[in-house]
Amino acid sequence: MLVLVTGGAGYIGSHAAVELLKNGYDIVVMDNLSNSEMEAIKRVKDLTGKDFPFYEADLLDAETMDLIFTQHNIDAVMHFAGLKAVGESVTLPLNYYRNNVIGTLILCEIMKKHNVKKMVFSSSATVYGNPEKVPIDESFPLSATNSYGRTKLIIEEILRDLFISDSTWHIAILRYFNPIGAHKSGRIGESPKGTPNNLMPYITQVAIGKQEQLRIFGDDYKTPDGTGIRDYIHVVDLVKGHVKALQYLENHEGVEIFNLGTGTGYSVLDLVKSFSEATSKNIPYKIVERRPGDIGVCYANAEKAKRLLKWQAEKDLQEMCEDSWRWQSLNPDGFKSYSKSD
């Protein structure tokens, strides 16, 4: 089976590429490199010992996307490409709607044109908005507290409508929680451009001295220590869930939705403490105002994925912290220091 991986040079996409190749799939990767580096693609090839076509392309470029489908006999799409920073989405909503929603519309139109009707879509737990209770299961009401979450919500509706119009589509929507960690080799990991928007890369940059201290957004949530609680999942566990979803689609038409999480919530301060214990690195921090669009508590009920996909997260918080630090310590500037010299 040949799988197109959109956003395949990104954090999750690059790990998914490794997992797909490891499981015997052939892949084609596209990415516009707006928030990723070509070095990630080189390292995926090095890690797997396998070559594959790569296109520096944008989902909004319908002509190039059509060319990719014309040149390759694609069987399925694993769709990661999209802008993803919650805080940024609040200040730049139009960028998020244009890139995420219109880009996905173009992708779906081209898939339909080429009769490619299998998709694993990278959604997010942000579609649950501010849930009334936890753990969150797939039947919970949907809403969003920020533009990023709304783009995911809109795309989910588009995909449902697509199936209603044509029942031969096979679509898995994966709502995942907070990916952290990195490949065990330390060769690929999260490499943000500029100041990190996500918690773990900020922590690791403080640990290596690139940031002076961690900013914790709010300590007045209704949680045991006042900081936000999230379901942190190792990125390798996460992408294994994507491969399981792709296998599921082989025999199941329709639109199926799965939470991918550990089912355990940890606070920001829990994560800071676990990181310090796993790495012997002290992480200075200061409390600042809450960030627009953030919620207090969010963690998954992932029983459906366990039941139907035969998948569950296996790696614990300590391993997530160790792998995150290994990646950062081996790559102080992420992929950036290699992208021009190699």
N, C-alpha and C positions, 0 to 999 in steps of 0.2 A: 504493500500500500504506500502511495506517495502522499505525503502530508505537507501542505503549505503552512508554515509557521509565520504569522504576521507579528511584527515586533520581536523577532527572534534574536536580535542582538541585545535586548534588554535583560533586566535582572531575571525575571521569571522565564521569559522566552528562551534565553540561552540555556538555562537549566533544563527546560522542556526539550530543547533540541538534543541535549546529551541523552536524556532518558528515552526519547523516541529512537535515536540511533542504537542505543544499548538494547532496545527491545526489538530490533530488526526492521524498523520502518525506514523508508527512504524519505528524505525531506528536501524541500525548497524553502529558503528563508528570505523574507523581505523585511526591511526596516529603513526608516528615513534618517536614522542616526541623530535625531534631534535630542534624544536623551540617553544615548548609548554610544558605544565605540566599536569600530571595526575590529579592534583587538579581541573583543569577546568572540567573534566568529572564528578568528584564527585559533583561539584556545579551545573552542568546542571541537574543531577539527583535530587539534593536537591530542586532546583528551580521549577522543573516540577512535582516532586513526582512520577516520572516514572523511571523504570529500563530499561536498554538496553545493549546488548553485546558490549564490547569494545575490540579491538585488537591492541596491540602495534606491528605494522607491517609497512613495507616499501613497497612502490609501486614497487621498483626494485626487491623485493622478490616475484617472480612469483608463487612459490610454496605455500607460505602463502596466497597470494591474491586468488589463485585458491581455497584454502581450505575454505576461507570466503564465496565464492560463492557456494561452494558445501554444506556447512553446513546451509546456509540460502537461502530462496526462495526470492532473491532480485528482485524487480520490476524496480527500477530506481537508478541512481547514481547522487549524488550532489558532484562535484569534485572540492575540494579546495586545496588538498595537493600540495605543491610546495614551492620552495625557492622564495623569493619575494623582496629582498632588491636591489634597483636600483644601488646604488653605489657599493655594493659588487659584483653585477653581472658583472660590468666592469672589476674588478680585478680578478674575479674567473669565467670566462665564461664557462669553461668546466664543472665545478660543476653544473651550471645552466642547460646546455644542457643535461647532463646525468640525473639529477634528474627530471627536469620538462618534457622534451620531451620523453626520454626513459621510464620514469615512466608512462606517459600517454599512450604510445604505448602498454606497458604491460597490463595496465588497459583495454584498448579497446579490445585487443586480448582475454582477459579473459571474458569480457562482451560478446563478440561475441560467444565464446565457450559455454557460459551458456544462450545464447539467451536473454540477457538483453540489450534492445536497446533504453532505455530512459536515457539521460544525460543532466544535467544542468552544464555547464562548467564555471568556474570562470576565465574569461579573464580580460583584463585591458585596460584602455584608452591609455596606452603606445603604443598600436598597431597603433595609429594615428601618431606616430612620432612627428614632430614639425609642427602642422597644419598651413596652410596659413591663416586661419580665424577661428573665433569662433562665436557662439557655434558650437560644432562638432556634426554632425549627422552620422548615421550608413553607409551612402554612401560615406563618405570621403575616399580619397586614404589612403592606409595602408603603414606604414614603421615603423622603430624603431630606437631609438637613443642609445639603450643599450641592453645588452645581455638578461636581464630579459624580455624586451618587445619583443625581437626576439623569445624567447621561446614561448611566448603566440601567436605570429603571426604564427609560425610553427605549433603549436597545432591546431589553428583554421583551417589551411589548411588541416591538417590530418583529422580533423572531417568532413570537406567538402568533401574530397575525399572518406571518409568512407561512407557517404550518397550516393555519386555518384555510388559507387560499390554495394550498397544495400539500396534501397529506403524505407525500412521498419524502418529505424532509426528515432528517434525523438530526436533532439538535440537543446538545447537553449544555445547560447553563450552570456554571460552577460559581457559586457565591462563596468567596473565601475571605478569610479573616485577616490576620496580620502576618504575612510571610517575613521571616528573618532567617539568618543562617547563610550558609554558602556551601558550595561543593567541597567535599572532604579534602580534595587536593589543594585547596586554596588558590586554584587557578582561575576560577570564575566566581563572581559575587556581585553584590550591589555596589555600583560605582556612580553615585550621583554627580551631576554637573552642578557646581556651585555649592551653596549651603544645603545640606541634606534636609529634605522635607519629612523623612521618616525617622522614627525613634532610634532604631538600632544603628544605622550608619552614623547618626549624630553621636551616639555613645562611643562607637569605635573611633571616631575622629577626635573626640575628647581624649580617649585613652592613648592615642598615638601622638597627641599634641597639636593637631591641626585646628582644633577648636579649644577655646579656653575653658569653657564649662558648658554643661548641659542645661538647657532651658526646659523646665517642666511647666506645661501649660495648664495651670490651675491645680490647687490642692483643696478645693472646697466642694468636690463632688461627693455624693452620698455613697462613699466607699469606705472600707476600714481605715485607709490612710489618707483619704481625701483626693488621691490621684486617680486618673482614669484607668479602668480595667479593660484589657483586651485579651483576645485569644491568639497567642503567638504560635505560628506553625512553621516548622522547618521547610524551607523552599524545596528541598528534595522530596519530602513527603508530599508536598503540594503537587509537584509535577508528576509524581507517581499516580496521584489521583486523576490527573488529566489523561494519562495513558489508559488507566482503567475506564474512564468515561468514553474514550475513543473505541475501546474494545466493546463496551456496552452498546454503542451505536451500531455496531455491525449487525446486531440482531433486533434492534428496537427502533421503530419509527416514532415520530412525535417529538414533543418538547419535554424534556425531563430536567428537573432542577435539583441540584445537590449542594448542600453546605459542605465545605471542606475546612475543617478546624479540628482542634484537639478536644474540645469540650471543656477545657479548663481556662479560667480567667486569671490573669496576673496583672497587678497594678504596675504603673510606671516605676514606682520605687522597688517593687518586687524584682522587676527586670534589671534595674540598676544594681541591686544587691546580688542577684544571681550572676551577673556579668563580672562583678568584682570578685566574687568567690571563685568563679571558673578561670579567671585570668590573673588574679592577684594585682589588678589595676584599680586604683582609686578613681572614682568618677565624681569630681566636684559638680554641684548643680545649684541652680537658683530657681525659685518659684516665680513664674510670671503669670500674667492674665490668661484666662482661658482663650483658646483659639476659636474664631468663628467657625461654626459647623461641626464642632466636636461634641461627642456625647459622653456620658459617664461610664456606662457598663455595656460591654458587647462581647458575648462568647457563644459558641455554637452548640447546637445539638446536631451531631454528625451521624446519627444512627442510620439514616436513610442511605448514605453513601456506604456504610458498613454492610447494610443488608443487600443492596442492589449491585453495588460496584465491587463488593468484597475488598473494600479499602478502609484502612484507618491509619491515622498518624502514629508513628512509632518512636520518633526522636523526642527526647525530653528537653527542658529549658536549658540545662547545663550544656548539652551537645550543641544546641542552637547558638549559645553564647561562645563556646569554644570555636566553632566553625566560623562564626562571624569575625572573631578576633584573628584567627589564622589567616583569613582572607585579607583583612586590613593590614596586619603586620607584614605580610609578604608583599603587599601592594599598597604602600603608603599613599600614593596618589591615584589609587584605583587603576583603571586602564589607561589613564591619560598619559602617564610617563612612557608608555610603550607605543601608543598609537602612531606617533610620528617617526620614531626611531627604527621600528621593525619594518 
